Amino acid sequence: MPTVCEIEQALFDVAPRDRAMEWDNVGHLLGNPEQRVNRCMVALDITHAVAEEAIAAGCQLIVSHHPIMNCKWVQVQTVRDDTFQGSLLTRLLRANVSAICMHTNLDVAEGGVNDVLAQTLGILEPEGFTGEGVGRCGWRAEPAPLEEFVRFVSKALGCNGVRYAGGGKPVHRVAVGGGACGEFEDAAIAAGCDTFVTSDLSYHQFVDARAKGINLVDAGHFPTEDPICEKIVEYLAGRFPELQIQKSASHREAIQYYVEGD
């Protein structure tokens, strides 16, 4: 059976550590690097529910996209049972479950988060459009009305709801950014895109969409990134045929939508 360290290296082979952004925290973040792994779980996030699911399944390792600790949105200063983050970390450590996290390095990797998102949305010959290597853009086979494309995105990504604003153009040249990539809206426009699919867009971006001439589709953070999990499962199964590996069944979109009827 492979060790945690060997699995980490296999993941770095496709998403090198040095491609991660400076503020990010990637790689083996929790547990014993020499621990043998016969069962592994893959999830977008390591939540309390995912931890309990992995422990119940007898997993020695969880591989996630979002870092479990020491990232810019959760600065871990203490590890205590009476804190939300601390109780998660101690639960995993006491159960001898390690964690490997591949984040912004997997966003920019060939075949990573953004390539998978582009493929899922039927974008042909995707290419980068930002200096950071985040996001992909390309052409849809045929132009489509925005509302038709939004319905397609919602179904393809399994969204609970989609926020969007029209830029006054049909959908033909599309940029995608898995997760929170709203900062790259202007780069998408500069790349000649009429549509940008990402998540976590601001109110003012929607307000200004028509004036800027770009369709904005906010399909949600989880739906735009979760497709990479199946690819991680496939990749690790190919590299380590003896490894029993599964995608989390408990982790799903957390945001619900209420829409007032007519």
KEKE-3310 file (N, C-alpha, C; in steps of 0.2 Angstrom, whole numbers, plus 5000, padded with zeros to 4 digits):
npx = (5004:5002:5011:5006:5015:5019:5008:5005:5016:5013:5002:5007:5015:5006:5001:5011:5019:5025:5017:5007:4999:5007:5001:4995:4992:4997:4998:5003:4996:4991:4994:5003:5017:5022:5013:5004:4992:4977:4964:4955:4948:4940:4936:4929:4930:4936:4926:4917:4907:4912:4924:4919:4913:4924:4931:4921:4921:4933:4945:4962:4966:4962:4959:4958:4952:4951:4961:4964:4969:4978:4976:4971:4958:4955:4964:4974:4977:4977:4975:4962:4950:4938:4935:4929:4937:4948:4943:4939:4952:4958:4950:4952:4966:4966:4960:4969:4969:4975:4978:4978:4980:4976:4976:4977:4987:4982:4971:4977:4984:4987:4974:4967:4957:4951:4952:4944:4932:4930:4929:4917:4908:4907:4917:4927:4944:4951:4960:4972:4969:4973:4987:4991:4988:4976:4959:4950:4947:4937:4928:4911:4902:4891:4883:4872:4857:4857:4849:4846:4859:4862:4853:4858:4871:4867:4861:4872:4882:4875:4868:4861:4855:4857:4865:4864:4868:4864:4874:4870:4873:4873:4879:4894:4909:4917:4923:4929:4930:4935:4928:4930:4933:4930:4938:4945:4937:4939:4950:4944:4935:4945:4950:4941:4929:4912:4905:4906:4909:4909:4911:4904:4902:4901:4888:4889:4896:4887:4878:4885:4887:4880:4884:4897:4897:4897:4891:4887:4889:4885:4888:4891:4902:4905:4898:4906:4919:4918:4918:4931:4934:4930:4939:4951:4949:4949:4962:4970:4966:4971:4985:4988:4983:4979:4974:4959:4947:4936:4924:4918:4901:4894:4897:4891:4883:4882:4874:4858:4843:4829:4815:4803:4787:4776)
npy = (4994:5012:5025:5040:5050:5046:5047:5060:5065:5060:5067:5080:5078:5081:5093:5104:5109:5122:5129:5134:5149:5162:5165:5153:5136:5121:5103:5089:5091:5087:5074:5058:5056:5044:5035:5020:5019:5012:5015:5029:5045:5057:5074:5091:5100:5098:5095:5093:5084:5077:5072:5063:5054:5049:5043:5033:5025:5019:5026:5031:5042:5059:5067:5084:5098:5112:5119:5113:5120:5135:5144:5159:5162:5155:5156:5146:5147:5141:5124:5116:5107:5114:5123:5127:5124:5118:5106:5099:5096:5089:5078:5071:5068:5060:5049:5045:5049:5056:5072:5078:5092:5100:5115:5131:5127:5116:5123:5130:5120:5109:5100:5102:5110:5121:5117:5106:5111:5119:5109:5102:5112:5112:5119:5123:5119:5125:5139:5148:5164:5173:5181:5174:5161:5156:5151:5148:5150:5150:5144:5140:5128:5133:5149:5154:5159:5168:5164:5151:5146:5147:5139:5127:5127:5126:5113:5105:5107:5104:5113:5122:5134:5148:5163:5177:5190:5199:5204:5209:5201:5186:5170:5164:5165:5160:5163:5154:5152:5143:5143:5157:5169:5182:5193:5192:5197:5208:5203:5193:5200:5207:5197:5194:5189:5185:5180:5176:5163:5160:5161:5169:5182:5200:5212:5224:5220:5213:5224:5232:5224:5225:5237:5235:5225:5211:5195:5189:5174:5167:5153:5147:5142:5129:5121:5125:5120:5107:5096:5093:5083:5070:5068:5068:5056:5047:5048:5045:5032:5026:5028:5021:5006:4997:5004:5008:5020:5033:5045:5058:5056:5064:5077:5092:5105:5119:5130:5136:5141:5152:5156:5167:5163:5167)
npz = (5000:4996:5004:5014:5010:4998:4990:4991:4983:4971:4968:4967:4956:4946:4949:4953:4968:4968:4960:4967:4974:4983:4996:4999:5006:5004:5000:5011:5025:5037:5049:5048:5038:5034:5035:5030:5017:5014:5011:5004:5005:4994:4994:4991:5002:5018:5030:5046:5044:5033:5039:5048:5040:5033:5043:5048:5036:5037:5032:5029:5025:5019:5004:4998:4990:4995:5007:5024:5034:5040:5030:5020:5024:5035:5049:5058:5074:5087:5092:5098:5107:5110:5100:5084:5072:5079:5085:5074:5068:5079:5080:5068:5069:5081:5076:5067:5054:5039:5030:5014:5004:4989:4981:4975:4966:4960:4954:4943:4936:4922:4916:4928:4940:4932:4919:4919:4922:4911:4901:4906:4903:4890:4882:4869:4865:4876:4883:4893:4901:4910:4918:4929:4927:4931:4927:4911:4894:4879:4864:4862:4853:4846:4845:4858:4866:4881:4892:4889:4889:4903:4909:4904:4911:4924:4925:4920:4930:4942:4950:4964:4961:4951:4949:4938:4925:4911:4897:4885:4874:4864:4870:4866:4865:4879:4896:4910:4928:4941:4957:4967:4956:4952:4951:4939:4929:4921:4913:4906:4898:4891:4884:4874:4877:4878:4889:4906:4917:4934:4952:4967:4964:4965:4970:4963:4952:4944:4942:4934:4922:4910:4905:4903:4894:4895:4899:4914:4924:4939:4946:4958:4971:4976:4965:4954:4956:4962:4952:4950:4959:4955:4945:4952:4960:4949:4944:4955:4957:4945:4947:4959:4959:4969:4979:4989:4984:4986:4982:4993:4999:5008:5007:5000:4990:5000:5000:4999:4990:4990:4980:4977:4972:4958)
capx = (5000:5006:5011:5004:5020:5019:5002:5006:5021:5009:4997:5012:5017:5001:4999:5017:5019:5028:5012:5002:5000:5011:4998:4992:4995:4996:5002:5002:4995:4989:4995:5010:5019:5024:5007:5001:4985:4973:4957:4956:4942:4941:4931:4931:4932:4936:4921:4916:4904:4917:4929:4916:4911:4930:4932:4917:4923:4940:4950:4968:4968:4957:4962:4954:4955:4952:4966:4961:4972:4983:4975:4969:4951:4955:4971:4974:4982:4977:4971:4958:4943:4932:4934:4926:4942:4952:4939:4940:4959:4960:4946:4956:4973:4965:4958:4975:4967:4979:4975:4982:4976:4979:4972:4978:4991:4977:4967:4981:4987:4984:4969:4965:4950:4948:4951:4938:4926:4929:4926:4910:4903:4908:4921:4932:4951:4952:4967:4972:4967:4976:4994:4992:4986:4969:4954:4951:4942:4937:4922:4906:4901:4886:4880:4866:4854:4860:4845:4847:4865:4861:4849:4863:4876:4864:4860:4878:4885:4871:4868:4854:4852:4862:4864:4866:4866:4865:4878:4867:4876:4873:4884:4898:4916:4916:4928:4927:4935:4932:4928:4930:4937:4927:4944:4947:4932:4941:4954:4939:4933:4951:4951:4936:4924:4905:4902:4911:4906:4913:4907:4905:4902:4898:4882:4891:4898:4881:4875:4889:4888:4877:4888:4904:4895:4898:4886:4890:4885:4888:4886:4892:4909:4905:4897:4911:4925:4917:4919:4938:4935:4930:4946:4956:4948:4951:4969:4974:4965:4976:4992:4988:4977:4978:4971:4952:4947:4930:4922:4913:4894:4891:4898:4887:4882:4879:4870:4851:4840:4822:4813:4796:4783:4772)
capy = (5000:5018:5030:5047:5054:5044:5050:5068:5066:5058:5073:5086:5077:5084:5100:5105:5114:5129:5133:5137:5156:5163:5164:5147:5131:5115:5097:5085:5096:5084:5067:5055:5055:5037:5030:5017:5020:5007:5018:5036:5049:5064:5079:5097:5102:5093:5097:5089:5078:5073:5068:5057:5049:5045:5038:5027:5021:5016:5029:5033:5049:5063:5072:5089:5104:5117:5118:5112:5124:5140:5148:5166:5163:5152:5156:5142:5149:5136:5117:5115:5103:5118:5127:5123:5121:5113:5100:5095:5094:5084:5072:5067:5066:5055:5043:5043:5051:5062:5076:5081:5097:5103:5121:5135:5123:5112:5127:5132:5114:5106:5095:5104:5113:5125:5113:5101:5115:5121:5103:5101:5116:5111:5124:5120:5121:5131:5142:5153:5171:5178:5180:5170:5155:5154:5152:5146:5153:5146:5145:5135:5126:5137:5154:5152:5164:5168:5160:5144:5144:5147:5132:5121:5127:5124:5106:5102:5107:5102:5119:5123:5140:5152:5170:5179:5196:5199:5209:5211:5197:5179:5166:5161:5164:5159:5162:5151:5152:5139:5146:5165:5172:5188:5198:5191:5199:5212:5199:5189:5205:5208:5191:5194:5184:5188:5177:5173:5159:5159:5161:5174:5189:5205:5215:5229:5217:5212:5230:5235:5219:5227:5243:5232:5221:5204:5191:5186:5168:5165:5146:5144:5140:5122:5118:5126:5116:5100:5091:5090:5078:5064:5067:5065:5049:5043:5049:5041:5025:5024:5028:5016:5002:4994:5009:5009:5027:5035:5052:5059:5056:5068:5084:5094:5112:5121:5136:5135:5146:5153:5160:5169:5162:5172)
capz = (5000:4996:5010:5013:5007:4990:4987:4990:4978:4965:4967:4965:4949:4941:4952:4957:4974:4966:4956:4972:4976:4989:5002:5000:5010:5000:5002:5016:5031:5044:5050:5048:5031:5032:5036:5024:5015:5009:5009:5004:5003:4991:4995:4990:5008:5024:5035:5051:5041:5029:5043:5051:5035:5031:5049:5047:5031:5038:5028:5033:5021:5015:4999:4997:4986:4999:5013:5030:5039:5039:5024:5022:5027:5042:5051:5064:5080:5092:5091:5105:5106:5111:5095:5078:5068:5083:5086:5067:5068:5084:5078:5063:5072:5085:5072:5063:5047:5037:5025:5009:5001:4983:4980:4969:4962:4956:4949:4937:4933:4916:4918:4934:4941:4927:4913:4920:4922:4904:4898:4908:4900:4882:4879:4864:4864:4881:4885:4899:4899:4915:4919:4935:4925:4933:4922:4904:4889:4873:4861:4862:4846:4843:4849:4862:4871:4888:4897:4887:4892:4910:4911:4903:4916:4930:4924:4920:4936:4947:4954:4967:4959:4947:4948:4932:4923:4904:4894:4879:4869:4864:4872:4861:4868:4886:4901:4916:4933:4946:4963:4967:4951:4950:4950:4933:4924:4915:4909:4902:4893:4886:4880:4869:4879:4879:4895:4911:4922:4940:4958:4972:4961:4969:4967:4958:4945:4941:4940:4928:4917:4903:4903:4901:4888:4897:4903:4920:4927:4945:4946:4964:4972:4976:4959:4949:4958:4964:4946:4950:4964:4952:4942:4957:4961:4943:4944:4960:4956:4940:4950:4964:4958:4976:4984:4988:4984:4985:4983:4998:4998:5012:5005:4994:4990:5006:4999:4997:4987:4990:4975:4978:4966:4955)
cpx = (5004:5006:5008:5008:5020:5013:5002:5011:5017:5005:5002:5015:5012:4999:5005:5016:5020:5023:5007:5004:5003:5008:4995:4995:4993:5000:4999:5001:4993:4991:5002:5012:5020:5018:5005:4994:4982:4966:4958:4949:4944:4935:4933:4933:4932:4932:4921:4912:4908:4922:4925:4914:4918:4932:4928:4919:4930:4946:4956:4969:4962:4961:4957:4957:4956:4956:4962:4963:4977:4982:4972:4962:4951:4962:4971:4980:4982:4973:4968:4952:4937:4932:4932:4932:4947:4949:4939:4947:4960:4956:4950:4962:4972:4963:4963:4973:4971:4975:4980:4978:4980:4974:4974:4983:4987:4973:4971:4984:4983:4980:4966:4958:4947:4947:4945:4932:4924:4926:4919:4906:4904:4912:4927:4939:4952:4959:4966:4971:4970:4983:4995:4990:4980:4964:4956:4946:4943:4930:4917:4905:4897:4884:4874:4863:4856:4856:4845:4854:4865:4858:4854:4868:4873:4863:4867:4882:4881:4869:4861:4851:4858:4860:4867:4864:4868:4869:4875:4869:4874:4879:4888:4906:4915:4922:4925:4933:4932:4933:4928:4935:4935:4933:4946:4942:4935:4946:4950:4937:4939:4952:4946:4930:4917:4902:4907:4907:4911:4908:4908:4906:4899:4892:4884:4894:4892:4877:4878:4890:4886:4882:4895:4903:4897:4893:4890:4886:4889:4885:4887:4899:4909:4904:4903:4918:4924:4919:4927:4939:4935:4936:4951:4955:4950:4959:4973:4972:4970:4983:4993:4982:4975:4974:4963:4951:4939:4929:4917:4906:4891:4892:4895:4886:4879:4874:4863:4848:4832:4820:4806:4792:4779:4765)
cpy = (5006:5021:5036:5051:5052:5047:5057:5069:5065:5064:5079:5084:5080:5091:5102:5110:5121:5133:5136:5145:5157:5162:5157:5142:5124:5109:5093:5090:5093:5076:5065:5053:5048:5032:5027:5018:5015:5009:5025:5039:5055:5068:5086:5101:5097:5096:5092:5083:5074:5069:5062:5052:5045:5041:5032:5023:5018:5019:5031:5040:5052:5067:5077:5094:5110:5115:5117:5117:5129:5143:5155:5167:5159:5151:5152:5144:5144:5129:5115:5112:5108:5123:5123:5120:5116:5106:5096:5092:5088:5077:5068:5064:5060:5048:5041:5044:5057:5066:5079:5086:5100:5109:5125:5132:5119:5116:5129:5126:5112:5100:5096:5107:5116:5122:5108:5105:5117:5115:5101:5105:5117:5117:5121:5123:5127:5133:5147:5160:5176:5176:5175:5162:5152:5156:5149:5149:5149:5147:5139:5134:5131:5142:5152:5158:5163:5163:5153:5141:5143:5141:5126:5121:5124:5116:5103:5102:5105:5107:5119:5129:5144:5159:5173:5186:5196:5205:5211:5207:5190:5176:5162:5160:5165:5159:5158:5152:5148:5142:5154:5168:5179:5193:5198:5193:5203:5208:5195:5194:5206:5203:5190:5190:5188:5186:5175:5169:5158:5159:5167:5181:5194:5208:5220:5226:5216:5218:5233:5230:5222:5233:5240:5227:5214:5201:5188:5180:5166:5158:5143:5142:5133:5119:5119:5122:5109:5095:5089:5084:5071:5063:5065:5058:5045:5043:5044:5033:5022:5023:5022:5011:4998:4998:5009:5017:5029:5043:5053:5060:5061:5076:5086:5102:5114:5127:5134:5141:5146:5158:5161:5167:5168:5173)
cpz = (5000:5003:5008:5009:4999:4987:4986:4984:4971:4963:4964:4958:4944:4943:4956:4963:4972:4962:4960:4973:4982:4995:5004:5004:5007:5002:5007:5023:5037:5044:5048:5040:5029:5034:5030:5023:5011:5007:5010:5002:4999:4992:4993:4996:5013:5030:5040:5048:5037:5033:5046:5046:5033:5037:5049:5042:5031:5034:5032:5030:5018:5010:4997:4993:4991:5005:5020:5035:5036:5032:5025:5025:5034:5045:5058:5069:5085:5089:5097:5103:5107:5106:5089:5074:5072:5084:5080:5067:5073:5083:5073:5065:5077:5082:5067:5055:5045:5032:5020:5005:4994:4980:4974:4964:4957:4951:4943:4933:4926:4918:4925:4934:4935:4920:4913:4919:4915:4900:4899:4905:4892:4879:4875:4865:4870:4882:4890:4896:4905:4916:4925:4933:4927:4928:4915:4900:4883:4870:4862:4855:4843:4847:4852:4865:4878:4893:4895:4890:4900:4913:4910:4909:4922:4930:4924:4926:4943:4952:4957:4964:4955:4947:4941:4930:4915:4902:4888:4873:4870:4867:4867:4863:4876:4890:4907:4921:4939:4953:4962:4963:4948:4948:4943:4927:4919:4911:4904:4896:4888:4882:4874:4871:4880:4886:4899:4916:4928:4946:4962:4969:4965:4966:4962:4952:4941:4938:4934:4922:4910:4901:4900:4895:4889:4901:4909:4923:4933:4947:4953:4965:4972:4969:4954:4950:4959:4958:4947:4954:4960:4948:4946:4959:4955:4943:4949:4959:4950:4943:4955:4964:4965:4981:4983:4989:4983:4986:4989:4996:5002:5010:4999:4995:4996:5005:4996:4994:4988:4985:4976:4971:4964:4959)
residu = (MET:PRO:THR:VAL:CYS:GLU:ILE:GLU:GLN:ALA:LEU:PHE:ASP:VAL:ALA:PRO:ARG:ASP:ARG:ALA:MET:GLU:TRP:ASP:ASN:VAL:GLY:HIS:LEU:LEU:GLY:ASN:PRO:GLU:GLN:ARG:VAL:ASN:ARG:CYS:MET:VAL:ALA:LEU:ASP:ILE:THR:HIS:ALA:VAL:ALA:GLU:GLU:ALA:ILE:ALA:ALA:GLY:CYS:GLN:LEU:ILE:VAL:SER:HIS:HIS:PRO:ILE:MET:ASN:CYS:LYS:TRP:VAL:GLN:VAL:GLN:THR:VAL:ARG:ASP:ASP:THR:PHE:GLN:GLY:SER:LEU:LEU:THR:ARG:LEU:LEU:ARG:ALA:ASN:VAL:SER:ALA:ILE:CYS:MET:HIS:THR:ASN:LEU:ASP:VAL:ALA:GLU:GLY:GLY:VAL:ASN:ASP:VAL:LEU:ALA:GLN:THR:LEU:GLY:ILE:LEU:GLU:PRO:GLU:GLY:PHE:THR:GLY:GLU:GLY:VAL:GLY:ARG:CYS:GLY:TRP:ARG:ALA:GLU:PRO:ALA:PRO:LEU:GLU:GLU:PHE:VAL:ARG:PHE:VAL:SER:LYS:ALA:LEU:GLY:CYS:ASN:GLY:VAL:ARG:TYR:ALA:GLY:GLY:GLY:LYS:PRO:VAL:HIS:ARG:VAL:ALA:VAL:GLY:GLY:GLY:ALA:CYS:GLY:GLU:PHE:GLU:ASP:ALA:ALA:ILE:ALA:ALA:GLY:CYS:ASP:THR:PHE:VAL:THR:SER:ASP:LEU:SER:TYR:HIS:GLN:PHE:VAL:ASP:ALA:ARG:ALA:LYS:GLY:ILE:ASN:LEU:VAL:ASP:ALA:GLY:HIS:PHE:PRO:THR:GLU:ASP:PRO:ILE:CYS:GLU:LYS:ILE:VAL:GLU:TYR:LEU:ALA:GLY:ARG:PHE:PRO:GLU:LEU:GLN:ILE:GLN:LYS:SER:ALA:SER:HIS:ARG:GLU:ALA:ILE:GLN:TYR:TYR:VAL:GLU:GLY:ASP)
# end
